[in-house]
């Protein structure tokens, strides 16, 4: 399997990259780690005329804390996040989700920015970004803007990024004290993609009750979503087995679930409730 | 339009003009005649094409040769020599970690990466570390033993 012909430019600054994108408008695609785009190009599902490789731009690969936020450069690999001792301490959902993506080799090369911008309906990062209330920074020749994760995933493989924009950074509010998190997924055994993936970040009050919860679910529908009904049921609730199960039962309220050969829509909905229950339980420990 | 790249493979610098769509695995096999790196599934699943780029095990069927411009690549040919096998290669020999051998180069490269990161892995960690490599013959048991051998040998 060989991609169709294309031209290739590897700019060394973000300014150059966005200039190329605005110049080539419809014909160009951004190449990050390439672990979503190159497979799509080999299958000729994508046939861009020009690849703008942002892999040679310095300063797009980092994990740092600034302004009460965790800031992750778009070219940071899954492995860098998985192996970050600091993140394991302050925001364990990130390394936990990273470690469940693909396999070792994929995590060594694939990037958080590439995965988010690709918006695969079965990818892991969208669920985590939603549950962590991430803000995604987009840069274009016109300037920079922030897009909330809740507004970022528009539809199947479609994001709120506009033509000419590059996702440059992911910003996550540093979780408060008494925050519990978890990411659990039912992986498709052949591909490793999420049949269902549930990311939970919840804050408990001093008495141990749930003060607020954020639940992101991937794999079920055409895009990852916040399970608002689950969050509402958890807010103010005591986190016992019965309450958690009752809240998790709302995992697919109002959601049009996908079905395929491996998992019917009905089975996905069932799995979503089961994995939501398990993830909330794990996060509340 | 072809791009000029320079890639160090097993310590030797190669200057090549390549089409941007040339995959790294094809550069290695078809241009540089290093056929130890195998092509299996071509879909980033099986791991037969695993090589190490700048210390990171990657699937060379999912990387463009132009992305490796300036990088240092190690393939199975560069891991050890016949007279002086890499401990993981020796482990596969001693513990019969292969049958048909098709997945072996990728398994060994992934095994070497694993031992770089965890010097004394448990059997579970080995199986997890090889999750990106498929073997359809051995049932993996001897592969796990081969890596365990390499870990104890490297001490």
Contacts between the chains, C-beta under 8 A, distances in Angstrom:
chain1	res1	chain2	res2	distance
A	1	B	42	4.8
A	1	B	43	7.6
A	2	B	21	6.1
A	2	B	23	7.1
A	2	B	26	7.8
A	3	B	21	4.5
A	4	B	21	7.3
A	5	B	19	7.2
A	5	B	20	7.9
A	5	B	21	6.0
A	6	B	20	5.9
A	6	B	21	6.3
A	7	B	1	6.1
A	7	B	20	6.5
A	8	B	3	6.1
A	8	B	20	3.5
A	8	B	64	7.5
A	8	B	66	5.4
A	10	B	66	7.3
A	10	B	69	7.7
A	31	B	64	8.0
A	31	B	67	7.7
A	34	B	62	6.5
A	34	B	63	6.5
A	34	B	64	6.9
A	34	B	67	6.6
A	35	B	44	6.7
A	35	B	62	5.9
A	38	B	62	5.2
A	38	B	63	7.3
A	38	B	64	6.8
A	39	B	43	6.4
A	39	B	44	5.7
A	39	B	62	6.4
A	41	B	21	7.9
A	42	B	42	7.0
A	42	B	43	7.7
A	51	B	20	6.7
A	53	B	66	7.4
A	53	B	67	6.6
A	55	B	67	6.3
A	79	B	56	7.5
A	102	B	44	7.7
A	102	B	132	7.2
A	103	B	47	7.4
A	103	B	131	4.5
A	103	B	132	2.9
A	103	B	133	7.9
A	104	B	57	6.2
A	104	B	110	6.5
A	104	B	113	6.8
A	104	B	114	7.6
A	104	B	129	6.0
A	104	B	130	7.9
A	104	B	131	6.5
A	104	B	132	5.0
A	105	B	44	7.9
A	105	B	47	6.4
A	105	B	50	5.9
A	105	B	57	5.2
A	105	B	58	5.2
A	105	B	59	4.7
A	105	B	110	7.0
A	105	B	132	4.5
A	106	B	44	6.5
A	106	B	59	7.2
A	106	B	62	8.0
A	106	B	132	6.6
A	108	B	56	4.1
A	108	B	57	6.0
A	108	B	58	5.5
A	109	B	56	7.1
A	109	B	58	4.9
A	109	B	59	7.6
A	109	B	62	7.3
A	109	B	63	6.9
A	190	B	45	7.3
A	191	B	45	7.3
A	192	B	131	8.0
